[in-house]
Amino acid sequence: MTLIIGTDEAGYGPNLGPLVVAATAWRVEATPANAAVYLETAVAAAQRDTEALWPEKIRQRGNRRASGRTVPLWADSKHIYRAGAGFCALEQGVLVALSLVNDPDADTFAHAGHGGHAGHAGPVIRSPVNQTNTVPRQWPSLEAALGQIGPEIADCRTSGVASESGRDPSTTQWALLPTLCLPHQADADACCARAAGMRMILDALGVSLVAVACRAIYPAEFNALLRQGLNKSDILSRTTLALAASLRTKANAEPALIWCDRHGGRKHYSALVAQHFGGTLVQTLAETPARSAYRVPAQAKADPTHAKADLNQAQAANLDIEFNVGGESQVPVAVASMTAKYIRELAMHAFNAFWSSRSPGLNPTAGYPADALRWRCDARDAIAQAGVRDKDLWRSV
């Protein structure tokens, strides 16, 4: 068995809105040498075969754009969602993944044997059922599933600063997040039926999605980290590796592969890897313009000299971690990419709804530099009236 973790981000470039980092963890019945190919093959088979298991009505409305072109379930978010088009497909992919993890009816499909090897019996085939309770219906349930996706909330009473509403001014603009209802555009029944079909096939092949996690850093926190001496790349790298390290504990006794995208052009990661995974000797496998790869050897016990090491969760098997240019084609990274993008888009939806309610006619923004400048100019009166400070609104880099 091998644990594979994929990570990606959304919102690294914008001045407005959160930087969002997401990670997914998969267990694969294969050796580390074969796990990557096995996982990709299994997911491709599951995506190909699941449609035959869906009710026709759900299949028709669940995975096609207006053009009639079938949209892949999981891919790099930039291929799924572009310039406001494809949000339904983006949301469906994320909610299907969450349904695969958060399954209160895990015994819906009885198994006669398990594994993807010849000679093993497959699952008892049943029609996928609608498990609408596995799809988050509100922002709080989404946060419960993913982790910290909302802003950190400071105490106005101790900070000495308050907005007109008495809220911490750094979070006023995100006040509508808890009111978001889900799914926003996707069909809940389609998501649940597709998840049921995917689970049945992946289980039979010895593949499972064991966790999807997320961490969002909103402007107030982002700027505070900059003031502490970190740069933009540091923030991304530390957040990514902390998230990956938390998922590594899902299976410390199993060999693990971790796949990350390159972080702001950074080429050397060995010190960061050692810091987050408690390795006394991180082996550099490659550092090229396209790929940086490292190995953290198995340890009998965690190294107590590393503050981030979990002394109760010693790594009993090798961990290989790679930072690749263009790694979003790999399924674990693609699902992480889609999750990060989905959370950022929901956050920006709440952001734009809040400000447009205070400034009628204000055009929404995606937060990227050129349009963010336009938006800040147009919204300046509303910003002043709300008492939101620039350091709580605008990411300085």
Secondary structure, DSSP 4 states (H G I P E B T S, - for coil): -EEEEEEEEE-SS-SSS-EEEEEEEEEESS-HHHHHHHHHHHHHHHHHHHGGGS-HHHHHHHSB-TT-PBPPSSS-HHHH-BTTB-HHHHHHHHHHHHHHHS-TTTTSS-BSS--SSTT---B--------GGGS--BHHHHHHHHS--SPP---HHHH----TTSS-TTTGGGTTGGG-BS-SSS-HHHHHHHHHHHHHHHHHTTEEEEEEEEEEE-HHHHHHHHHTT--HHHHHHHHHHHHHHHHHGGGTTS-EEEEEE--TT----HHHHHHHHT-SSPEEEEE-SSEEEEEE---SS--TT-TT--TTS---S-EEEEEETTGGGSHHHHHHHHHHHHHHHHHHHHHHHHHHHHSTTPPP----HHHHHHHHHHTHHHHHHHT--HHHH----
